[in-house]
Amino acid sequence: MTEKKQKRYPTDRLKLHALLKKKEKELVDLREEVEEIRKLVQQADASAINATAAQYNVTPEQLAEIMKKLYGDKTKPVPELPQSVKDAGRQPAEKEESIDDENA
């Protein structure tokens, strides 16, 4: 029976502020570390793809085509924009008059 021990925080306001700053700094440091690791993972993945392509004497693009033929296209298609968004991008055919135009 493992009981989860509750953390005890200081009751002093200044100590709480110091603890908050410390934890926020730790959080920032952890986020930076995660981003660094994410970049390393991407580099490792790219290196693995390039190594595989070199092993079979093809370009990475040719390897991608081969993989699509073997396993199908696993990428999700980009959905089309909703009609309301398409309509919002169009400029109106007639110029609408504003209140400022009457005074000019």
MARDRENVEX-237982 format. One record per residue (C-alpha): x, y, z. Coordinates in nm, 3 decimals, m for minus. Layout:
BEGIN
R        xx        yy        zz
R         X         Y         Z
...
***
This chain:
BEGIN
R        xx        yy        zz
R     0.000     0.000     0.000
R     0.188     0.295    m0.127
R     0.044     0.620    m0.014
R     0.116     0.929    m0.216
R     0.287     1.174     0.013
R     0.161     1.528    m0.020
R     0.421     1.796    m0.069
R     0.450     2.047     0.207
R     0.500     2.402     0.097
R     0.629     2.682     0.319
R     0.373     2.915     0.463
R     0.601     3.217     0.442
R     0.510     3.442     0.148
R     0.874     3.523     0.060
R     0.972     3.157     0.066
R     0.676     3.078    m0.158
R     0.788     3.347    m0.406
R     1.142     3.206    m0.403
R     1.010     2.854    m0.455
R     0.791     2.972    m0.743
R     1.085     3.144    m0.916
R     1.300     2.833    m0.869
R     1.035     2.603    m1.015
R     0.968     2.840    m1.308
R     1.340     2.844    m1.388
R     1.349     2.464    m1.372
R     1.052     2.454    m1.607
R     1.223     2.686    m1.856
R     1.540     2.477    m1.837
R     1.343     2.156    m1.896
R     1.162     2.307    m2.195
R     1.495     2.412    m2.347
R     1.633     2.064    m2.288
R     1.327     1.905    m2.449
R     1.367     2.128    m2.756
R     1.734     2.036    m2.781
R     1.650     1.666    m2.758
R     1.373     1.710    m3.016
R     1.626     1.863    m3.258
R     1.869     1.578    m3.194
R     1.594     1.323    m3.264
R     1.510     1.498    m3.592
R     1.878     1.498    m3.690
R     1.907     1.128    m3.604
R     1.595     1.047    m3.807
R     1.727     1.244    m4.104
R     2.064     1.070    m4.077
R     1.895     0.730    m4.067
R     1.691     0.813    m4.377
R     1.999     0.937    m4.562
R     2.199     0.629    m4.455
R     1.924     0.397    m4.574
R     1.901     0.581    m4.905
R     2.279     0.564    m4.949
R     2.278     0.193    m4.864
R     2.037     0.124    m5.150
R     2.205     0.381    m5.379
R     1.896     0.600    m5.418
R     1.812     0.956    m5.324
R     1.592     1.021    m5.019
R     1.315     1.129    m5.257
R     1.340     0.800    m5.449
R     1.337     0.611    m5.120
R     1.018     0.795    m5.023
R     0.854     0.691    m5.349
R     0.960     0.329    m5.296
R     0.818     0.335    m4.942
R     0.490     0.479    m5.071
R     0.464     0.201    m5.328
R     0.539    m0.068    m5.070
R     0.337     0.058    m4.776
R     0.098     0.309    m4.927
R     0.078     0.679    m4.858
R     0.042     0.708    m4.479
R     0.035     1.087    m4.478
R    m0.295     1.249    m4.405
R    m0.426     1.477    m4.676
R    m0.460     1.844    m4.592
R    m0.831     1.926    m4.556
R    m0.977     2.194    m4.778
R    m1.058     2.534    m4.636
R    m1.419     2.586    m4.531
R    m1.629     2.795    m4.768
R    m1.664     3.073    m4.511
R    m1.285     3.113    m4.500
R    m1.263     3.110    m4.879
R    m1.533     3.377    m4.902
R    m1.365     3.593    m4.639
R    m1.047     3.604    m4.847
R    m1.222     3.750    m5.151
R    m1.246     4.123    m5.197
R    m1.595     4.265    m5.243
R    m1.691     4.357    m5.598
R    m1.817     4.702    m5.502
R    m1.641     4.942    m5.273
R    m1.834     4.989    m4.956
R    m1.865     5.345    m4.837
R    m1.762     5.422    m4.484
R    m1.856     5.709    m4.258
R    m1.517     5.871    m4.321
R    m1.579     5.882    m4.699
R    m1.880     6.111    m4.653
R    m1.672     6.371    m4.471
R    m1.391     6.374    m4.731
***
